[in-house]
Amino acid sequence: MFEKFTKDARAAVTEALQVAMETHSDQIDGRHLLVALAERPGPARDALSGAGLDPADVGARARASITEGEALDAEVLAGVGIDLAEVERRTEASFGEGALTRARRMLRRRRRQVPFRPDARKGLELALREAVRLGSREITGGHVLLGLTRDDGSPARRVLVRAGADVDRVRQLAEGTAEAA
């Protein structure tokens, strides 16, 4: 599938990896891709701007969401009786401050590769489907944005909603930039 990506779509995937490294993430999710799409010139950034969003603000919000973590994770764990704050407190009491962060870094170094989370893989797969639906032979950054926003539950879409986006308008503009490419 990657061979169908245009130069700007490939750059977005590569830059998502860079964002993951900068944010000390052990996996790439849709928010990493959204940062890359918002921060680099291309059809996705044009669609965000056209929808009245500040791409720099979208990128900053996505980065903040990545570094702060999703509140949903703690809520999900609490739903099954696990207090994430208590786990962190006990871990740091036993192994020192920042123990979990150090462990994540060690794991990342051993892996040598940052894997894609299921939502990012799904977003890229949906980008392919969007390209096919629009009759395109290539996948552009606009198609990647379409793929990330197609799933109501995607972290990237949640960031856009929090930024005040009319996601349907973003999709309409992304579709237009993807068709023009």
C-alpha positions, -999 to +999 in steps of 0.1 A: +000+000+000+029+024+009+040+025-028+007+042-036+015+071-012+024+104-028+055+122-016+035+144+009+017+113+023+049+094+028+065+125+044+035+127+068+040+090+079+077+096+083+071+128+103+046+110+125+074+087+135+095+118+143+066+131+164+064+098+183+101+100+191+098+137+202+069+129+224+085+097+238+056+076+225+061+039+222+035+037+194+022+058+166-015+066+167-037+089+146-028+119+166+009+116+155-003+115+119-025+145+125+004+165+139+024+157+108-004+166+084-012+198+103+024+210+105+036+204+070+024+221+038+000+200+018-036+191+010-045+181+045-031+214+060-050+233+033-082+215+042-077+223+079-071+260+071-100+261+047-123+248+075-113+278+096-088+260+118-053+271+126-031+241+116-005+252+142-032+251+169-044+217+157-008+203+158-003+218+193-035+203+206-027+169+191+008+171+207-007+180+240-031+152+238-003+128+231+020+140+260-009+143+285-023+110+276-059+103+270-081+106+301-102+077+286-074+052+294-075+060+331-113+059+330-113+025+313-089+011+338-110+025+367-140+008+352-123-025+358-110-016+392-075-003+385-065+031+398-038+043+374-026+070+397-021+045+425-002+021+402+021+050+393+025+060+429+034+025+441+058+019+411+076+051+419+077+043+456+093+010+448+116+019+419+121+057+421+106+087+404+101+083+366+104+045+367+076+039+342+091+065+318+125+049+320+110+015+314+092+027+283+124+042+269+143+010+274+116-010+257+116+015+227+154+012+224+151-026+223+124-026+197+142-003+173+109+003+156+079+023+167+047+003+157+015+017+146-015+015+170-046-001+155-063+033+151-034+046+129-034+014+109-072+017+104-068+054+094-042+045+068-064+016+055-094+040+054-072+065+035-067+038+008-105+032+007-111+070+004-086+072-025-104+043-042-138+058-036-126+091-051-111+073-081-075+082-073-046+060-081-025+076-053-030+083-017-023+119-007-022+136+026-058+147+020-067+110+018-049+103+050-068+131+067-100+116+053-091+082+067-083+097+102-116+115+103-138+088+090-139+068+123-160+087+149-139+072+177-105+080+164-081+100+187-073+123+157-110+131+152-115+138+189-086+163+188-102+180+158-136+182+176-119+197+207-103+223+184-137+233+173-137+217+139-168+210+119-154+176+109-178+172+080-165+205+066-129+193+071-138+161+053-155+180+025-124+202+020-100+172+023-120+154-003-117+184-026-079+187-021-075+149-026-095+150-058-074+179-072-041+161-065 
